[in-house]
Structure formats: structure tokens, C-alpha cells
Amino acid sequence: MSIHIKFQQLLGVLQANANALQAPATAADFTAIEQLLETPLPAEIRLLYSYANGQTQAETGLLFDHHFCSLADASEALDISRSFIRPAVNQLLYPQQSAELLAQLVEQFRQVGNQQKNWLGMRKKWHRLQVSCYLNGYGGPYVYASANTPDSQREILQLSNSVAENVMRITDSLYKLERANWYWNEIQLTIFADGQSAVNRSCYDFDQAIPFTSTPAGAIQKKYLHYKWLPVFSDYGGNYIGVDLDPDINGTIGQVINFGRDVEDMYVLAPNLEVLFERMMQDVQKTESILRTNGVYADELWKLT
């Protein structure tokens, strides 16, 4: 029995609204997703999406309130995953342009520092400013009155709306200029009153910072996101049930896994999506159904194996 027939039967048992299914994926849809994945889709995934390319956005999730992702939905998630890909060696391809943008950032904050006034209306002296810039935001700027000012006595300066907009615009331009060859998600600036400044590009490493687990051990790569994990079902909160096309040493290509924003403990839920549908169908037809009682959570789906 084909995977799309099993999916239809499962939706029927769940009394899900099959009218929410979208038209089949096109050849262009398949080409686009395979380019992002950098690998061909498994035959069962092609067959499923040749039946329906996900569900409409307005409808409640079809699979225990989980949204059936279209290939466009999956592409958006994969774009985010691909943004975590790091170059082998960090380098600046356009150092002069980078330096010019950094100089613009520094000048924005230096002007704010120089505009400080004391209670008498006189310009306040300062030793340095420290600020962090990242996409769509910034931290600080913190002003240190002297070289010996501790963090506990630093002050935070307020930016006007126009300055804040300029800072985020310049940071965005710098990120886009450097992203392909230098992976960072934060620029840390130290700006001194004497005209000197220092810059540090840094990156929060989710893969190292979060204690990911794989069940079974060694089956799933311990990563926050991976551009070869294809989302198929979403909980609407950035967490997915999907297909792993780049497993760890003990895994198999096409295995179904859980992953996403809030996931630390990852499970192989089935060797492929067709088997997962079979197991779910068997469970929901039982008097004491695990899924009907507890919902579609990874540790519950794992119990079906």
C-alpha cells in the first residue's frame, strides 16, 4: 500500500479535514527543495507530496494538531537551517567595505557618547563605550566613566529612534556583506573616547552549548538545526517531525526524527515515514491509544517502536 493511501486512512480515522490538503507539488517545487537539501528526496516523500503539497495555513493541524508542512514551509525552515552553516575558514572578502561599515557603526555610538550632559548641562567625560550589535537589535551602549569603572557602576545610554534604526541598518548591511565567508551573529564594539576602537565578531555555538541527546545513541547528529533535516509536520512553534537525510553513524537515511527550537532530546521515531504512519494507525485504533491519550510527543511516538 502506498504512503499516500496510508496517510489518507490515518486522516480518516482521526476525522481530520482532508479538504485542507493542498494541490500536489510541482516539478519546480521538488527541484527547489532538493537544491536546498543538496540531495534527492526519498521516493516516499516524493510520492506523499505528489498527492498533496501540505495543508492550508488557515486550517487546524491535520495530524493531532500538527501542521502538514508544504514544501514552501519546509523551504523557509531550511533557509533558517542553512544560515547556521559556517565557512571552513573565516575571512573578509571585502575588507575595505567592512571597515567602512564598522566605522559608521562606531561613529553612531561615539556621537551618542559625546552628547552626554551632566546636571549642569555640561558635556560629561567618558572613557569607553561597550556595545553589542546583532540582527534586528543591539545591547547597550554601556558607558564607563573611567578605566577603573566596574560593570556595576556603568550606565546605559538611550538611543533615539533614528540612531537605533541606523545602527540596525548598518549591522544588517555588514552581516549580508560578510555572512558567506565569516559566520557571526554578534559584533562587539569597544569605543574609546580618545578615538580608538576595537571590534570582535562572535558566534553563539548552539551545537556545543546545548546538551543534545540521540535515541538510539549515535543515530542522529547532535545539532540544533541541519539543512538536511526535512520538516514534514510542525507544532506551529518551530518544532518538527521530519526526515533525516544526513544521519549519524548509527542512523539510516530517511529515518523520521524530532527536531527544532525547543528540542534537546531527539528520537528516531521510525525508519521511514510510511512505517510511522503504520504505527500511528495501529495505535489510534486501540482502546487505550497512547497518542489519543498523551498526544504526539516524541517520547510518546518512541513508545510505538
Disulfide bonds with the S-S distance in Angstrom:
none
